């Protein structure tokens, strides 16, 4: 994003999540560079900074170093990065902090922390750190799940998403509650916007109990908020969410009833029936920008950038025909929007003119084959308009995760947390190929200690989604076991525009599988691959692709399917997120069962021949365990070698380190057994 002659800018963040895991019984003797798109937290030998926030005056920057839920809070002087200190709130041992956000005047830092005197280790509160005094104070005393802090532009209030008395994280990745009581009615937990007056600590709800809120933004006058929300239960209804706006009065009572600004389910044009995310007010408050597109998961954000009048009206696509996938956008002035874009494996930050609906020349900050992260939600970037600086965590092949600041034509590394790392890890390179009129991109990880005179086995890892993408992250664990790894981005993936994302609608498992197999052909032609030792694996949608490929090709010697889907017809009635399926299949299963059967592995089970390991968590709401049971049962019936492993109290994203280690070792053994050396 170019910061020349900009007007005003608020606190900015984005969502892009995703999906794929490499898994494997006693703790395996494996180490792996973290996959930032992996919700299951693979073991890592690298420090992973997060929580990046630059003060609006550009003088100070904070970041977090710690585990999945947060850790130690660092404060660094941007002009002199060696001036780096840890800010330690008083609290119980083992506490952690996360989500730092600067006040508009740069004088106060708000953060979520469990470091509260007399507090519970698992209950975060909002703390305020004063730049003038260097001291902390506790602002809230709430019980529940708090996230996504945002200061009002006037600096008088802090709003955030809040689930009161929450028993779990408000999302589909975490383990679902055990089935109990009146299903769909008992124990429904609603995430709402809550606001707190910074001076008095008084708080109130800013959105109604009838709406589950996913994201929000303050209007520039601090008198209104816009939010994306849908009727509860929130895990299931994000796919039909609307954009609302409502006046707010933090600390004085519940916010007024919201106005529906944009309903994708009734709007005309290309946005009809698609999903929306990342709402952002223009500096003058007259417009709201958002990302709109075909998205398969909340948090896996991508599409075109759309602008709609803040009081309602027809939306305008300002990035028509774009070759990449914007995943985050921010107003830089009333006619300019900057964005983070995934373009065929590269991360670029261009600026677009709203009135011209075109990219502004010479406005791109090209970060190359890297991924961005660092904020409370994935790919968040922090901004200082005064200093004309962006702040973010950048990582990729040969680029260990570190905090950077930058602007067009300039970058400066702030941290050196991984300076002692001896190696960039196994070699990784971008691979591109053509298939059926599509240009396809993917990533190839070389085996450790690669010798071109030798032949090597290869594992194909299919990412989840399907609306997501595999990024520039080496599959270290498999490379250390002596495998090539191909991580393809077939049709349906982000990175090449909305037409490419929508290319597998009503066609799951067909065109995208052909893209993957053509990519494997491409790799075989260029590298010493042992064609008798080729394996396939994936998680979520990648798990479905693994199950479906089992019935479509005998090319692979072994397959591992994690959290997969074997029967789209039965899946529709079993999962906790059925609303996501209609945009992809074009109708409900009750209206068009044939289109669901067409892509179901179970329909072709008699074609199955490849040994397949199946893995799932027993409380997975996205890809429920019965789907894995159904596939396993059918494979047993037709005499195919298979094994099903179910992990207790795990959701779609595994959390227990023992389960993650056990899973990884089982996978290593499975591929080693069915793709042995000398197998030809």
C-alpha positions as CSV (number, residue, x, y, z in Angstrom):
1,X,0.0,0.0,0.0
2,X,1.3,3.4,-1.0
3,X,1.1,6.0,1.8
4,X,1.8,9.1,-0.3
5,X,-0.7,11.9,0.5
6,X,-3.2,9.8,2.5
7,X,-6.0,11.2,4.6
8,X,-7.0,9.2,7.7
9,X,-6.9,5.6,8.7
10,X,-8.3,3.6,11.6
11,X,-7.2,0.4,13.2
12,X,-7.1,-2.3,10.5
13,X,-7.1,-6.1,10.5
14,X,-8.2,-9.0,8.3
15,X,-9.2,-12.6,8.2
16,X,-7.7,-15.3,6.0
17,X,-7.6,-18.7,7.3
18,X,-7.3,-21.9,6.1
19,X,-6.7,-25.3,6.3
20,X,-4.5,-28.1,5.6
21,X,-2.5,-30.2,7.9
22,X,0.3,-32.8,7.8
23,X,-0.4,-35.1,10.6
24,X,0.9,-38.1,12.4
25,X,1.9,-42.3,18.2
26,X,4.4,-42.0,20.9
27,X,5.9,-38.6,20.3
28,X,7.4,-38.8,16.8
29,X,11.0,-37.8,16.3
30,X,10.0,-35.0,14.0
31,X,10.2,-31.2,14.0
32,X,8.4,-28.9,11.6
33,X,8.4,-25.2,10.8
34,X,4.9,-24.0,11.7
35,X,2.3,-23.9,9.0
36,X,0.5,-20.6,9.6
37,X,-2.5,-21.9,7.7
38,X,-2.7,-24.9,9.9
39,X,-5.3,-24.6,12.7
40,X,-3.8,-27.7,14.4
41,X,-0.6,-26.1,15.5
42,X,2.2,-28.4,14.2
43,X,5.4,-28.5,16.3
44,X,7.8,-25.8,15.5
45,X,11.4,-24.9,16.2
46,X,10.9,-21.2,15.3
47,X,9.6,-18.4,17.4
48,X,6.2,-17.2,16.1
49,X,5.5,-13.5,16.7
50,X,1.9,-12.3,16.7
51,X,-0.1,-9.4,18.0
52,X,1.7,-6.8,15.9
53,X,0.4,-3.2,16.5
54,X,2.2,0.0,15.6
55,X,1.1,3.2,17.4
56,X,-0.6,5.7,15.2
57,X,2.3,8.2,15.7
58,X,4.6,5.5,14.3
59,X,7.0,5.6,17.3
60,X,6.2,2.4,19.1
61,X,5.3,-1.2,18.1
62,X,4.1,-4.1,20.1
63,X,4.2,-7.8,19.4
64,X,3.5,-11.1,21.2
65,X,5.8,-14.1,21.5
66,X,4.1,-17.2,22.9
67,X,1.6,-20.0,22.3
68,X,-1.7,-20.3,20.5
69,X,-3.6,-18.1,23.0
70,X,-0.9,-15.5,23.5
71,X,2.3,-15.0,25.5
72,X,4.8,-12.3,26.4
73,X,4.0,-8.7,25.3
74,X,7.0,-6.9,23.8
75,X,7.3,-3.1,23.3
76,X,9.9,-1.9,20.8
77,X,10.9,1.6,19.6
78,X,10.5,1.6,15.8
79,X,13.5,4.0,15.2
80,X,15.7,1.9,17.4
81,X,14.5,-1.8,17.4
82,X,17.2,-2.8,19.9
83,X,15.1,-0.9,22.4
84,X,12.9,-3.9,23.0
85,X,11.4,-4.6,26.4
86,X,8.8,-7.0,27.8
87,X,5.7,-5.4,29.4
88,X,4.6,-7.7,32.3
89,X,1.2,-7.2,33.8
90,X,0.8,-8.4,37.4
91,X,-1.0,-11.6,37.6
92,X,-1.0,-15.3,38.2
93,X,1.8,-17.6,37.0
94,X,1.4,-18.9,33.5
95,X,-0.8,-16.1,32.4
96,X,-0.6,-14.6,28.9
97,X,-1.5,-11.6,26.8
98,X,-2.9,-11.1,23.3
99,X,-4.5,-8.7,20.9
100,X,-2.8,-5.4,21.7
101,X,-4.4,-2.3,20.1
102,X,-3.3,1.3,20.4
103,X,-5.6,4.2,21.2
104,X,-6.0,6.8,18.5
105,X,-3.7,9.3,20.4
106,X,-1.0,6.6,20.8
107,X,-1.0,7.1,24.6
108,X,-2.8,4.0,25.7
109,X,-2.4,0.3,24.8
110,X,-5.4,-2.0,25.2
111,X,-4.9,-5.7,25.3
112,X,-6.5,-9.0,26.3
113,X,-4.7,-10.7,29.2
114,X,-5.3,-13.3,31.8
115,X,-2.6,-11.6,33.9
116,X,-5.1,-10.2,36.4
117,X,-4.7,-10.2,40.2
118,X,-7.1,-12.8,41.6
119,X,-8.2,-13.7,38.1
120,X,-8.6,-17.1,36.5
121,X,-5.8,-18.3,34.2
122,X,-8.2,-19.1,31.4
123,X,-10.2,-15.8,31.6
124,X,-9.0,-12.9,29.7
125,X,-9.8,-9.3,30.6
126,X,-9.1,-6.0,28.9
127,X,-6.0,-4.3,30.4
128,X,-4.9,-0.7,29.7
129,X,-1.2,0.2,29.7
130,X,-0.3,3.9,30.0
131,X,2.6,5.2,27.9
132,X,3.0,8.1,30.3
133,X,3.1,6.1,33.6
134,X,4.2,2.7,32.3
135,X,1.6,1.0,34.4
136,X,-1.3,-1.3,33.8
137,X,-4.9,-1.2,35.0
138,X,-7.8,-3.6,34.5
139,X,-10.7,-2.3,32.6
140,X,-13.2,-5.2,32.5
141,X,-14.3,-7.9,34.9
142,X,-16.3,-10.1,32.6
143,X,-16.9,-13.9,32.2
144,X,-16.8,-15.3,28.8
145,X,-14.9,-15.1,25.5
146,X,-13.6,-11.7,24.4
147,X,-11.9,-11.0,21.1
148,X,-11.2,-8.4,18.4
149,X,-10.7,-5.3,20.4
150,X,-11.2,-2.0,18.6
151,X,-10.9,1.6,19.9
152,X,-13.6,4.1,18.9
153,X,-12.0,6.8,16.7
154,X,-12.7,9.4,19.5
155,X,-10.7,7.2,21.9
156,X,-13.5,7.2,24.5
157,X,-14.6,3.5,24.1
158,X,-13.4,0.1,23.2
159,X,-15.7,-2.4,21.5
160,X,-15.1,-6.1,21.1
161,X,-16.8,-9.4,20.3
162,X,-18.1,-11.1,23.4
163,X,-19.8,-14.4,24.2
164,X,-21.0,-14.2,27.8
165,X,-20.4,-17.3,29.9
166,X,-18.9,-19.0,26.9
167,X,-18.1,-22.7,27.2
168,X,-16.1,-22.9,23.9
169,X,-14.6,-20.6,21.3
170,X,-17.2,-19.1,19.0
171,X,-16.2,-20.9,15.8
172,X,-16.6,-24.1,13.9
173,X,-12.9,-25.2,14.3
174,X,-13.1,-25.9,18.0
175,X,-14.7,-29.0,19.5
176,X,-18.5,-28.8,19.4
177,X,-20.5,-29.3,22.6
178,X,-21.5,-32.9,23.2
179,X,-25.1,-33.4,22.0
180,X,-27.4,-32.9,24.9
181,X,-30.9,-31.5,25.5
182,X,-33.1,-29.8,22.9
183,X,-30.8,-29.6,19.8
184,X,-30.5,-26.2,18.3
185,X,-32.4,-24.6,21.2
186,X,-30.6,-25.4,24.4
187,X,-27.2,-23.9,25.2
188,X,-26.9,-21.7,22.1
189,X,-24.1,-19.2,22.6
190,X,-24.4,-15.9,20.8
191,X,-21.4,-13.7,20.0
192,X,-22.3,-10.0,20.2
193,X,-20.6,-6.6,20.1
194,X,-19.9,-5.2,23.6
195,X,-18.7,-1.7,24.3
196,X,-16.9,-0.3,27.4
197,X,-16.4,3.3,28.3
198,X,-12.6,3.7,28.9
199,X,-13.0,6.4,31.6
200,X,-15.7,4.8,33.7
201,X,-15.5,1.1,32.8
202,X,-19.2,1.0,32.3
203,X,-20.2,-1.5,29.6
204,X,-23.2,-2.4,27.5
205,X,-24.2,-4.5,24.5
206,X,-24.0,-2.8,21.1
207,X,-25.8,-5.5,19.1
208,X,-29.0,-7.5,19.8
209,X,-29.2,-11.0,21.2
210,X,-31.0,-12.0,18.0
211,X,-27.8,-11.7,15.9
212,X,-24.5,-13.5,16.0
213,X,-21.8,-11.1,15.0
214,X,-18.6,-12.1,13.2
215,X,-16.8,-8.8,12.5
216,X,-17.4,-5.1,13.0
217,X,-16.0,-1.6,12.5
218,X,-16.5,1.8,14.0
219,X,-17.9,4.7,12.0
220,X,-15.5,7.6,11.9
221,X,-17.7,9.7,14.1
222,X,-17.8,7.0,16.8
223,X,-21.6,7.1,16.9
224,X,-22.3,4.0,14.8
225,X,-20.9,0.6,14.1
226,X,-21.3,-1.7,11.1
227,X,-21.2,-5.5,11.6
228,X,-21.6,-8.7,9.7
229,X,-24.1,-10.9,11.5
230,X,-26.7,-13.6,11.1
231,X,-29.3,-15.4,13.2
232,X,-27.9,-17.9,15.8
233,X,-26.4,-20.5,15.9
234,X,-23.4,-18.6,14.6
235,X,-21.3,-21.6,13.6
236,X,-23.9,-22.4,10.9
237,X,-25.2,-19.1,9.6
238,X,-22.1,-17.0,8.6
239,X,-22.7,-18.1,4.9
240,X,-26.0,-16.2,4.9
241,X,-24.9,-13.2,7.0
242,X,-25.8,-9.6,6.2
243,X,-24.1,-6.3,6.7
244,X,-25.8,-4.2,9.4
245,X,-25.3,-0.7,10.8
246,X,-26.6,0.7,14.1
247,X,-26.2,3.8,16.3
248,X,-24.3,3.0,19.5
249,X,-24.0,4.5,23.0
250,X,-21.3,2.5,24.8
251,X,-21.9,2.2,28.6
252,X,-25.4,3.6,28.5
253,X,-27.5,0.7,27.2
254,X,-28.1,-1.7,24.4
255,X,-27.4,-0.4,20.9
256,X,-30.4,0.5,18.7
257,X,-31.9,-1.9,16.3
258,X,-29.7,-2.3,13.3
259,X,-30.3,-1.3,9.7
260,X,-29.7,-4.0,7.0
261,X,-27.2,-2.3,4.7
262,X,-26.5,-5.2,2.4
263,X,-28.1,-8.7,2.2
264,X,-26.2,-10.9,-0.3
265,X,-29.1,-13.3,-0.4
266,X,-31.4,-10.7,-2.0
267,X,-29.0,-8.4,-3.8
268,X,-28.9,-8.5,-7.6
269,X,-25.7,-9.1,-9.6
270,X,-22.6,-11.1,-9.1
271,X,-22.6,-10.8,-5.3
272,X,-25.9,-12.6,-5.0
273,X,-25.7,-15.7,-2.8
274,X,-22.0,-15.1,-1.9
275,X,-20.3,-14.3,1.4
276,X,-19.1,-11.0,2.9
277,X,-16.3,-10.1,5.3
278,X,-14.1,-7.3,6.6
279,X,-16.5,-4.3,6.7
280,X,-14.6,-1.0,6.7
281,X,-16.1,2.6,6.8
282,X,-14.7,5.2,4.5
283,X,-13.1,8.2,6.3
284,X,-16.2,10.4,5.6
285,X,-18.6,7.6,6.8
286,X,-20.6,7.6,3.6
287,X,-19.5,4.2,2.3
288,X,-18.5,0.8,3.6
289,X,-16.0,-1.5,1.8
290,X,-16.0,-5.2,2.2
291,X,-14.7,-8.4,0.7
292,X,-17.3,-10.4,-1.2
293,X,-16.9,-13.8,-2.9
294,X,-17.4,-17.5,-2.7
295,X,-15.9,-18.5,0.7
296,X,-16.2,-21.9,2.2
297,X,-15.1,-21.0,5.8
298,X,-15.5,-18.0,8.0
299,X,-11.9,-16.7,8.4
300,X,-10.8,-18.0,5.0
301,X,-11.5,-14.6,3.4
302,X,-11.1,-13.9,-0.3
303,X,-13.0,-12.3,-3.2
304,X,-13.4,-9.0,-4.8
305,X,-13.5,-5.6,-3.0
306,X,-17.0,-4.1,-3.0
307,X,-18.2,-0.7,-1.8
308,X,-21.8,0.0,-0.7
309,X,-23.4,3.2,0.6
310,X,-23.4,3.1,4.4
311,X,-27.2,3.7,4.5
312,X,-27.9,0.9,2.1
313,X,-27.9,0.6,-1.7
314,X,-26.4,-1.3,-4.6
315,X,-22.8,-2.5,-4.1
316,X,-20.1,-1.8,-6.6
317,X,-17.2,-4.1,-7.4
318,X,-14.1,-2.0,-7.6
319,X,-11.8,-4.9,-8.5
320,X,-13.7,-6.5,-11.5
321,X,-11.7,-9.2,-13.2
322,X,-8.8,-9.0,-10.8
323,X,-6.2,-11.7,-11.3
324,X,-5.6,-12.3,-7.6
325,X,-7.6,-12.6,-4.5
326,X,-7.9,-9.7,-2.1
327,X,-8.2,-10.9,1.5
328,X,-8.2,-7.6,3.3
329,X,-8.9,-4.0,2.5
330,X,-8.6,-0.5,4.1
331,X,-9.6,3.0,3.2
332,X,-6.6,5.3,2.7
333,X,-8.8,8.3,1.7
334,X,-12.3,8.7,0.4
335,X,-11.4,7.5,-3.1
336,X,-8.6,5.1,-2.3
337,X,-8.6,1.6,-0.9
338,X,-5.4,-0.4,-0.1
339,X,-5.6,-4.2,0.1
340,X,-3.7,-7.3,0.8
341,X,-3.8,-9.6,-2.2
342,X,-2.8,-13.3,-2.8
343,X,-1.6,-13.5,-6.4
344,X,-0.4,-16.9,-7.5
345,X,1.6,-17.5,-4.3
346,X,2.8,-13.9,-4.0
347,X,1.6,-11.4,-1.5
348,X,1.2,-7.9,-2.9
349,X,-0.3,-4.7,-1.4
350,X,-1.8,-2.6,-4.2
351,X,-4.0,0.6,-3.9
352,X,-7.3,0.9,-5.9
353,X,-9.2,4.0,-7.0
354,X,-12.9,3.6,-6.0
355,X,-14.2,6.0,-8.7
356,X,-12.0,4.5,-11.5
357,X,-12.4,0.9,-10.2
358,X,-8.8,0.3,-11.2
359,X,-5.4,-0.2,-9.5
360,X,-3.4,3.0,-9.0
361,X,-0.1,2.8,-11.0
362,X,3.1,2.3,-9.0
363,X,1.2,1.7,-5.8
364,X,2.2,-1.9,-5.1
365,X,4.3,-3.1,-2.2
366,X,5.4,-6.5,-3.5
367,X,6.4,-8.9,-0.6
368,X,7.1,-11.8,-3.0
369,X,6.6,-15.4,-2.1
370,X,5.8,-14.8,1.5
371,X,2.8,-14.9,3.9
372,X,1.6,-12.1,6.2
373,X,0.3,-12.5,9.7
374,X,0.7,-10.9,13.1
375,X,-2.7,-9.7,14.2
376,X,-5.6,-11.0,16.2
377,X,-7.0,-12.4,13.0
378,X,-4.9,-13.9,10.2
379,X,-3.1,-11.6,7.8
380,X,-3.8,-8.5,10.0
381,X,-1.6,-5.5,9.1
382,X,-1.2,-2.5,11.5
383,X,-0.9,1.0,10.1
384,X,0.6,4.3,11.1
385,X,-0.6,7.1,8.8
386,X,1.6,9.7,10.4
387,X,4.8,7.7,9.9
388,X,3.6,6.2,6.6
389,X,4.4,2.7,7.8
390,X,2.8,-0.8,7.8
391,X,3.7,-3.3,10.4
392,X,3.3,-7.1,10.0
393,X,4.9,-10.5,10.5
394,X,6.4,-11.8,7.3
395,X,7.5,-15.4,6.7
396,X,8.2,-17.8,3.8
397,X,10.9,-20.0,2.3
398,X,14.2,-18.6,3.6
399,X,12.3,-16.0,5.5
400,X,11.9,-16.9,9.2
401,X,8.9,-15.3,10.9
402,X,9.9,-11.8,12.0
403,X,8.2,-8.4,12.6
404,X,8.8,-5.9,9.8
405,X,7.7,-2.4,9.0
406,X,7.4,-1.2,5.4
407,X,5.8,1.0,2.8
408,X,6.1,1.1,-1.0
409,X,9.7,0.5,-1.9
410,X,10.9,0.2,1.7
411,X,11.1,-2.5,4.4
412,X,12.9,-2.7,7.7
413,X,13.2,-5.8,9.9
414,X,12.3,-5.0,13.5
415,X,12.9,-8.4,15.3
416,X,15.5,-11.0,15.0
417,X,13.9,-13.7,17.0
418,X,15.0,-16.5,14.7
419,X,18.5,-15.2,13.9
420,X,20.1,-18.3,15.4
421,X,18.2,-20.6,13.0
422,X,20.8,-22.5,11.1
423,X,18.9,-23.3,8.0
424,X,16.0,-22.1,5.8
425,X,14.9,-25.7,6.0
426,X,14.1,-27.9,2.9
427,X,14.1,-26.2,-0.4
428,X,10.7,-24.9,-1.6
429,X,9.7,-23.5,-5.0
430,X,6.6,-22.4,-6.8
431,X,5.5,-24.7,-9.6
432,X,3.0,-23.7,-12.3
433,X,1.2,-25.7,-15.0
434,X,-1.6,-25.4,-17.5
435,X,-4.7,-27.7,-17.5
436,X,-8.0,-27.4,-19.4
437,X,-7.6,-23.7,-20.0
438,X,-6.6,-23.0,-16.4
439,X,-3.3,-21.8,-15.2
440,X,-2.6,-23.6,-11.9
441,X,0.1,-22.9,-9.2
442,X,1.4,-24.9,-6.3
443,X,4.4,-25.4,-4.1
444,X,7.0,-28.1,-4.2
445,X,9.1,-29.0,-1.1
446,X,12.3,-30.9,-1.8
447,X,13.4,-33.8,0.4
448,X,16.0,-33.1,2.9
449,X,19.6,-33.6,1.6
450,X,18.2,-33.8,-1.9
451,X,20.4,-35.7,-4.4
452,X,19.2,-35.3,-8.0
453,X,20.9,-38.7,-8.8
454,X,18.4,-40.5,-6.6
455,X,14.7,-41.2,-6.9
456,X,12.3,-40.1,-4.3
457,X,8.7,-40.7,-3.2
458,X,6.3,-37.8,-3.3
459,X,3.3,-36.9,-1.1
460,X,0.5,-34.6,-2.5
461,X,-1.0,-32.5,0.2
462,X,-4.4,-31.0,-0.7
463,X,-5.5,-27.9,1.2
464,X,-8.8,-27.4,3.0
465,X,-11.5,-25.0,1.9
466,X,-11.9,-25.4,-1.0
467,X,-11.9,-21.6,-0.9
468,X,-8.4,-21.2,0.5
469,X,-4.8,-21.6,-0.8
470,X,-1.6,-23.4,0.1
471,X,1.0,-20.7,0.8
472,X,4.8,-20.7,0.7
473,X,5.4,-23.0,3.6
474,X,7.7,-26.0,3.3
475,X,6.4,-29.3,4.5
476,X,9.3,-29.8,6.7
477,X,8.1,-32.9,8.5
478,X,7.6,-34.9,5.3
479,X,10.8,-33.5,3.8
480,X,12.8,-34.8,6.7
481,X,11.4,-38.2,6.1
482,X,12.8,-38.1,2.5
483,X,9.7,-37.1,0.5
484,X,9.0,-34.5,-2.1
485,X,5.8,-32.7,-1.2
486,X,3.4,-31.1,-3.8
487,X,0.9,-28.6,-2.3
488,X,-1.3,-27.7,-5.3
489,X,-3.8,-24.8,-5.6
490,X,-6.3,-26.3,-8.1
491,X,-9.4,-24.6,-9.4
492,X,-11.5,-23.5,-6.4
493,X,-8.5,-22.0,-4.7
494,X,-7.7,-18.4,-3.9
495,X,-5.0,-16.5,-5.7
496,X,-6.2,-16.2,-9.3
497,X,-9.4,-14.3,-9.2
498,X,-13.1,-15.0,-8.4
499,X,-13.7,-16.9,-11.7
500,X,-11.0,-19.4,-10.7
501,X,-12.4,-19.7,-7.2
502,X,-15.9,-20.5,-8.5
503,X,-14.6,-23.0,-11.2
504,X,-15.4,-26.0,-9.1
505,X,-19.0,-25.2,-8.2
506,X,-21.2,-28.3,-8.7
507,X,-18.0,-30.1,-9.6
508,X,-16.3,-31.1,-6.4
509,X,-13.6,-33.7,-7.0
510,X,-13.5,-33.7,-10.7
511,X,-11.9,-30.6,-12.3
512,X,-9.8,-29.9,-9.2
513,X,-8.6,-33.5,-9.1
514,X,-7.6,-33.3,-12.8
515,X,-5.7,-30.1,-12.0
516,X,-3.9,-31.9,-9.2
517,X,-3.0,-35.0,-11.3
518,X,-1.7,-32.7,-14.1
519,X,0.4,-31.0,-11.5
520,X,1.8,-34.3,-10.5
521,X,2.6,-35.1,-14.1
522,X,4.5,-31.8,-14.3
523,X,6.6,-32.6,-11.3
524,X,7.3,-36.2,-12.5
525,X,8.6,-34.7,-15.8
526,X,11.0,-32.4,-14.1
527,X,12.2,-34.2,-11.0
528,X,13.4,-37.8,-10.0
529,X,10.1,-39.1,-8.7
530,X,9.5,-42.8,-8.0
531,X,6.1,-43.2,-9.6
532,X,5.5,-46.4,-7.5
533,X,5.8,-44.4,-4.3
534,X,3.2,-41.6,-4.6
535,X,0.9,-40.7,-1.7
536,X,-2.0,-38.4,-1.2
537,X,-3.3,-36.6,2.0
538,X,-5.4,-33.7,3.1
539,X,-7.6,-32.4,5.9
540,X,-11.1,-31.1,5.7
541,X,-11.8,-30.4,2.0
542,X,-8.4,-32.0,1.5
543,X,-9.8,-35.0,3.4
544,X,-12.8,-35.2,1.1
545,X,-10.4,-35.0,-1.9
546,X,-8.4,-37.9,-0.4
547,X,-11.5,-40.0,0.0
548,X,-12.9,-39.1,-3.4
549,X,-9.6,-39.8,-5.2
550,X,-9.6,-43.2,-3.5
551,X,-12.5,-44.1,-5.8
552,X,-11.4,-42.2,-8.9
553,X,-7.7,-43.3,-9.5
554,X,-5.3,-46.0,-8.6
555,X,-2.3,-43.7,-9.1
556,X,-1.5,-43.4,-5.4
557,X,0.2,-46.2,-3.4
558,X,-1.2,-44.9,-0.1
559,X,-3.7,-42.3,1.0
560,X,-4.4,-40.6,4.4
561,X,-7.7,-38.7,4.8
562,X,-8.1,-36.3,7.7
563,X,-11.5,-35.0,8.8
564,X,-12.9,-35.9,5.4
565,X,-16.4,-36.2,3.8
566,X,-17.4,-39.4,2.1
567,X,-21.1,-38.8,1.4
568,X,-22.3,-35.3,0.7
569,X,-26.0,-36.4,1.0
570,X,-25.7,-37.8,4.5
571,X,-23.2,-35.0,5.4
572,X,-25.8,-32.4,4.8
573,X,-27.9,-33.7,7.7
574,X,-25.0,-34.4,10.0
575,X,-22.8,-31.3,10.1
576,X,-23.1,-28.2,12.1
577,X,-22.5,-25.9,9.1
578,X,-24.9,-27.0,6.4
579,X,-25.5,-23.4,5.1
580,X,-22.1,-23.3,3.4
581,X,-23.1,-26.0,0.9
582,X,-25.8,-24.2,-1.1
583,X,-23.5,-21.6,-2.8
584,X,-21.3,-24.5,-3.9
585,X,-23.9,-27.1,-4.9
586,X,-26.6,-24.6,-6.1
587,X,-29.4,-26.1,-4.1
588,X,-30.1,-27.9,-0.9
589,X,-29.7,-31.7,-0.8
590,X,-33.5,-32.0,-0.6
591,X,-33.9,-30.0,-3.8
592,X,-31.1,-31.6,-5.8
593,X,-29.8,-34.8,-4.3
594,X,-28.2,-35.8,-7.5
595,X,-25.6,-33.0,-7.5
596,X,-24.5,-34.1,-4.0
597,X,-24.3,-37.8,-5.0
598,X,-22.2,-36.9,-8.0
599,X,-19.3,-35.9,-5.8
600,X,-19.7,-38.5,-3.1
601,X,-17.0,-41.1,-2.7
602,X,-19.5,-43.6,-1.3
603,X,-21.2,-43.7,-4.7
604,X,-18.1,-45.2,-6.3
605,X,-16.8,-47.2,-3.4
606,X,-16.4,-50.4,-5.4
607,X,-13.6,-48.7,-7.4
608,X,-11.5,-48.3,-4.2
609,X,-8.2,-50.2,-4.0
610,X,-5.6,-48.0,-2.3
611,X,-4.7,-48.5,1.4
612,X,-6.2,-45.5,3.3
613,X,-5.8,-44.3,6.8
614,X,-8.7,-42.2,8.1
615,X,-8.4,-39.8,11.0
616,X,-11.0,-37.6,12.7
617,X,-12.0,-35.9,16.0
618,X,-15.1,-37.2,17.7
619,X,-16.5,-33.7,18.3
620,X,-15.8,-32.3,14.8
621,X,-18.7,-30.1,13.7
622,X,-17.4,-29.2,10.3
623,X,-16.6,-32.7,9.1
624,X,-18.4,-35.0,11.6
625,X,-17.0,-38.4,12.6
626,X,-19.9,-40.4,11.0
627,X,-18.5,-39.4,7.6
628,X,-15.2,-41.1,8.4
629,X,-17.1,-44.1,9.9
630,X,-19.2,-44.4,6.7
631,X,-16.1,-44.4,4.5
632,X,-14.2,-46.9,6.7
633,X,-17.2,-49.2,6.9
634,X,-17.6,-49.2,3.1
635,X,-13.9,-49.9,2.5
636,X,-14.0,-52.8,4.9
637,X,-17.0,-54.2,3.0
638,X,-15.2,-54.1,-0.3
639,X,-11.9,-55.5,1.1
640,X,-9.7,-52.5,1.0
641,X,-6.9,-52.1,3.6
642,X,-8.0,-49.3,5.9
643,X,-7.8,-48.0,9.5
644,X,-9.9,-45.5,11.3
645,X,-8.5,-43.5,14.2
646,X,-10.9,-41.3,16.2
647,X,-9.5,-38.9,18.8
648,X,-11.6,-38.0,21.8
649,X,-12.7,-34.4,22.6
650,X,-11.2,-33.0,19.4
651,X,-12.9,-30.7,17.0
652,X,-12.0,-29.9,13.4
653,X,-8.7,-28.4,14.6
654,X,-6.9,-30.7,17.0
655,X,-5.6,-29.0,20.2
656,X,-4.2,-31.8,22.4
657,X,-0.4,-32.0,21.7
658,X,-0.4,-35.7,22.5
659,X,-3.1,-36.3,19.9
660,X,-1.2,-34.3,17.3
661,X,2.0,-36.2,18.0
662,X,0.1,-39.6,17.9
663,X,-1.6,-38.6,14.6
664,X,1.7,-37.6,13.0
665,X,3.5,-40.8,13.9
666,X,0.6,-42.9,12.6
667,X,0.8,-41.0,9.3
668,X,4.5,-41.5,9.0
669,X,4.1,-45.2,9.6
670,X,1.3,-45.5,7.1
671,X,3.2,-44.0,4.2
672,X,6.4,-45.9,5.2
673,X,4.5,-49.2,5.2
674,X,2.6,-48.7,1.9
675,X,5.3,-46.8,0.0
676,X,8.4,-48.8,1.1
677,X,11.7,-48.3,-0.6
678,X,12.2,-50.8,-3.4
679,X,8.4,-51.0,-3.8
680,X,8.6,-51.2,-7.5
